[in-house]
Amino acid sequence: MTLDDSRMLAALRGAEPIDAICRASGITPDAFAAARDAFLARHARIGDQRWTGAVDGKVEILRDRAGVPHVYASSTCDVYFGLGVAMAQDRLWQMDRLRRRAMGRLAEILGPSYATSDIAHRTVGIDLIAAREPALMDGATHATILAFVAGINRQIVLFGADLPIEFKLLGYAPEPFTVSDVVAIARGFWWSLNGRIDRLRAAEAAKLLPDAMRQMYLTPEASEHLVLPTGGSLAAGSDDATGSNNWALGGGKTSGGKAVLAGDPHQPFWVPSSWYEYSLHGPEDDAAGSGHPGFPGMWWGSNGKVAWSITNNMASTRDLYREEVDPRDPGRYRDGDVWRAFDKRDVEIAVRGEATRKFAVQSTVRGPIVNALAPSIEAAGDPPLSLRWVGMEHLDDLRASIAVGRARDWKAFRKALRDWSVAVFNFAYADASGNVGYQMAGRIPVRGRVTYGLSLIHI
């Protein structure tokens, strides 16, 4: 007897014991294992590809022995079309998951345990940011992202009924991707690196501690210099050794006279990885490295002239504000010398296996009210707390992410980083001429001195 797909999916979901399936199907455990491997292979068989028709010219996606895609094309849009195809071949469900996380739509496929994440992302409003940003992009960046999206969608069509196994296990198919979705995945990742409203409130709570304990709370675990003084040889970092790190040696410090760059940007372990390795070869791009699934741009790599890597600088790009409510009208808040009405939008979150959850988000000119996402530290209840985050503004982050890999010297490298806004990163640099460099890149709010008792909450 043979094992049909429905029984195999039941086994992979854990809905039916494997031994029971074997008995019902009249097969041995070894036969089941062989059928399972063949089923999974059918959904993961990828090789070299050559494209014409859907693009302006020939596009080649060649994979090395590790399966890493190398994309070749004679136009920039075709290069990024090929990248979209390759990334969708390898990571389509991961990209859909990241899109859903950013857009606040995970619970509709993964169930109620993801509703809290959805509420947070919809409150921050990443879906609204993503809807606005494509119209604000420069023409070249928009065309590049549009070609990347076209490649993703072409691969979805080619998958047909043989979508990656995660879609079959969860019983749904991906919607076509859009430029807004790429923006959402990027902003969602920036938020994960520099969000965490609960941490903001926890730090604010430190003011309630006795002076000695407050100083201990606010003192870094490792307060040594992170940029070494002349002649220094001190290693420093977080005490649990989990922090990212990168370093470079100029040509004058190495035996071969060439610059050396070592980059180790840490991310929590994901399956599949939070990094995506690839190379691009076209009229503007000729580099190999790694970026993040779901949007283009290499965060570490080399183009033969320049090598670069990143770590998260952790500089704060978000603040909470205590809003003053009009004592005569709780629907209004103070903005300078005037009272303004809170903006309000109704949000609905679909939850698999449950009724739709509904809630309202109020906003001020500074941003959304986020009390529901933050622990209260005042017995009588906190006043409305509005969130202002650099990531809510118009950013040219995708343009910067692409431009970094095209830089061929230090001047061009720094120029590319002028558009980098969030998350704030430390960029380490080395080039073929033996030079090394460091550039912190990001847009950090200009703040006055923060003291307790003022309306701004910032840590």
Backbone hydrogen bonds, N-H to C=O, Kabsch-Sander energy under -0.5 kcal/mol:
donor,donor_aa,acceptor,acceptor_aa,energy
4,D,2,T,-0.6
8,M,4,D,-1.9
9,L,5,D,-2.8
10,A,6,S,-1.8
11,A,7,R,-2.0
12,L,8,M,-2.5
13,R,9,L,-2.2
14,G,10,A,-0.6
14,G,11,A,-0.9
15,A,10,A,-2.1
16,E,10,A,-1.0
21,I,17,P,-2.0
22,C,18,I,-2.6
23,R,19,D,-2.0
24,A,20,A,-2.5
25,S,21,I,-2.2
26,G,22,C,-1.1
27,I,22,C,-2.1
32,F,28,T,-2.4
33,A,29,P,-2.5
34,A,30,D,-2.0
35,A,31,A,-2.4
36,R,32,F,-2.9
37,D,33,A,-2.4
38,A,34,A,-2.1
39,F,35,A,-2.4
40,L,36,R,-2.6
41,A,37,D,-2.3
42,R,38,A,-1.7
43,H,39,F,-0.6
43,H,40,L,-0.9
44,A,41,A,-1.7
46,I,44,A,-0.8
49,Q,61,I,-2.4
51,W,59,V,-3.6
54,A,52,T,-0.9
59,V,51,W,-1.8
60,E,72,Y,-2.6
61,I,49,Q,-2.9
62,L,60,E,-0.6
62,L,70,H,-2.6
64,D,68,V,-1.9
67,G,64,D,-2.3
70,H,62,L,-2.5
71,V,279,S,-2.5
72,Y,60,E,-2.6
73,A,281,H,-2.0
74,S,58,K,-0.5
79,V,75,S,-2.0
80,Y,76,T,-2.1
81,F,77,C,-2.1
82,G,78,D,-2.3
83,L,79,V,-1.9
84,G,80,Y,-2.2
85,V,81,F,-2.2
86,A,82,G,-2.6
87,M,83,L,-2.9
88,A,84,G,-2.1
89,Q,85,V,-2.3
90,D,86,A,-1.9
91,R,87,M,-3.2
92,L,88,A,-1.3
95,M,91,R,-2.8
96,D,92,L,-2.4
97,R,93,W,-2.8
98,L,94,Q,-2.4
99,R,95,M,-2.3
100,R,96,D,-2.7
101,R,97,R,-2.7
102,A,98,L,-2.3
103,M,99,R,-2.3
104,G,100,R,-0.8
104,G,101,R,-0.9
105,R,100,R,-3.3
109,I,106,L,-1.8
110,L,106,L,-2.6
111,G,107,A,-1.7
114,Y,111,G,-1.9
115,A,112,P,-1.8
118,D,114,Y,-2.0
119,I,115,A,-2.8
120,A,116,T,-2.1
121,H,117,S,-2.4
122,R,118,D,-2.5
123,T,119,I,-2.1
124,V,120,A,-2.4
125,G,121,H,-1.5
126,I,121,H,-1.7
129,I,125,G,-2.2
130,A,126,I,-2.6
131,A,127,D,-1.5
132,R,128,L,-1.3
133,E,129,I,-2.0
135,A,132,R,-0.7
136,L,133,E,-1.9
137,M,133,E,-0.7
137,M,134,P,-1.0
142,H,138,D,-2.4
143,A,139,G,-2.4
144,T,140,A,-2.0
145,I,141,T,-2.7
146,L,142,H,-2.5
147,A,143,A,-2.0
148,F,144,T,-2.1
149,V,145,I,-2.6
150,A,146,L,-2.2
151,G,147,A,-1.9
152,I,148,F,-1.8
153,N,149,V,-2.7
154,R,150,A,-2.2
155,Q,151,G,-1.9
156,I,152,I,-1.9
157,V,153,N,-2.0
158,L,154,R,-2.1
159,F,155,Q,-2.3
160,G,156,I,-1.5
162,D,159,F,-2.3
163,L,161,A,-0.9
167,F,164,P,-1.4
168,K,164,P,-1.0
169,L,165,I,-2.5
170,L,166,E,-1.9
171,G,167,F,-1.1
172,Y,167,F,-1.8
182,V,178,T,-1.4
183,V,179,V,-2.0
184,A,180,S,-2.5
185,I,181,D,-2.5
186,A,182,V,-2.0
187,R,183,V,-2.9
188,G,184,A,-2.8
189,F,185,I,-1.8
190,W,186,A,-2.5
191,W,187,R,-2.6
192,S,188,G,-1.8
193,L,189,F,-1.6
194,N,190,W,-1.6
195,G,191,W,-1.3
199,R,196,R,-0.9
200,L,196,R,-1.3
201,R,197,I,-2.0
202,A,198,D,-2.4
203,A,199,R,-2.3
204,E,200,L,-1.9
205,A,201,R,-2.0
206,A,203,A,-1.2
207,K,204,E,-1.7
208,L,205,A,-2.1
209,L,206,A,-1.6
214,R,210,P,-2.7
215,Q,211,D,-2.3
216,M,212,A,-1.7
217,Y,213,M,-2.4
218,L,214,R,-2.2
219,T,215,Q,-0.8
219,T,216,M,-0.5
228,L,226,L,-0.7
232,G,229,P,-2.6
241,A,238,S,-1.5
245,N,264,D,-1.7
247,W,262,A,-2.5
249,L,260,V,-2.7
251,G,434,G,-2.4
253,K,250,G,-2.3
254,T,251,G,-1.1
257,G,254,T,-0.9
260,V,249,L,-2.4
262,A,247,W,-3.1
264,D,245,N,-2.3
266,H,264,D,-0.8
276,Y,291,G,-2.4
278,Y,289,G,-2.2
279,S,69,P,-1.7
280,L,287,A,-2.5
281,H,71,V,-1.9
282,G,285,D,-3.7
287,A,280,L,-1.5
288,A,302,S,-2.4
289,G,278,Y,-2.5
290,S,300,W,-2.6
291,G,276,Y,-2.4
295,F,292,H,-1.5
298,M,401,S,-0.6
299,W,290,S,-2.7
300,W,290,S,-1.4
301,G,308,W,-1.8
302,S,288,A,-2.4
303,N,306,V,-2.2
307,A,430,A,-3.1
308,W,301,G,-2.1
309,S,428,A,-1.7
311,T,426,N,-1.3
313,N,311,T,-0.5
313,N,424,V,-2.6
314,M,424,V,-0.8
319,D,388,R,-2.6
320,L,457,I,-2.3
321,Y,386,S,-2.4
322,R,455,S,-2.5
323,E,321,Y,-0.8
323,E,384,P,-3.2
325,V,323,E,-0.6
326,D,329,D,-0.5
326,D,332,R,-2.1
329,D,326,D,-1.1
332,R,329,D,-2.0
333,Y,340,R,-2.7
334,R,324,E,-2.4
335,D,338,V,-3.2
338,V,335,D,-1.5
340,R,333,Y,-3.0
342,F,331,G,-2.4
343,D,363,S,-2.3
345,R,361,V,-2.0
347,V,359,F,-3.2
349,I,357,R,-3.0
350,A,348,E,-0.5
352,R,107,A,-2.7
354,E,351,V,-2.1
357,R,349,I,-2.7
359,F,347,V,-2.2
361,V,345,R,-2.7
362,Q,360,A,-0.5
363,S,343,D,-2.1
364,T,367,G,-2.6
369,I,362,Q,-3.3
370,V,368,P,-0.5
370,V,385,L,-2.8
373,L,370,V,-2.0
374,A,371,N,-1.4
381,G,378,E,-2.1
386,S,321,Y,-2.3
386,S,384,P,-0.6
387,L,368,P,-2.3
388,R,319,D,-2.5
390,V,317,T,-2.4
392,M,389,W,-2.1
393,E,390,V,-2.1
400,A,396,D,-2.2
401,S,397,D,-2.4
402,I,398,L,-1.8
403,A,399,R,-2.4
404,V,400,A,-2.0
405,G,401,S,-0.5
405,G,402,I,-0.5
406,R,403,A,-1.4
407,A,403,A,-0.7
407,A,404,V,-1.2
413,F,409,D,-2.3
414,R,410,W,-2.5
415,K,411,K,-1.9
416,A,412,A,-2.2
417,L,413,F,-1.4
418,R,414,R,-0.5
418,R,415,K,-1.2
419,D,416,A,-1.0
420,W,417,L,-1.3
425,F,441,A,-2.0
426,N,311,T,-3.0
427,F,425,F,-0.6
427,F,439,Q,-2.6
428,A,309,S,-2.3
428,A,426,N,-0.6
429,Y,437,G,-2.3
430,A,307,A,-2.1
431,D,435,N,-2.2
432,A,305,K,-2.4
434,G,431,D,-1.9
437,G,429,Y,-2.0
439,Q,427,F,-2.3
441,A,425,F,-2.5
443,R,421,S,-2.5
444,I,442,G,-0.7
447,R,445,P,-0.7
454,L,451,T,-1.5
457,I,320,L,-3.3
458,H,456,L,-0.6
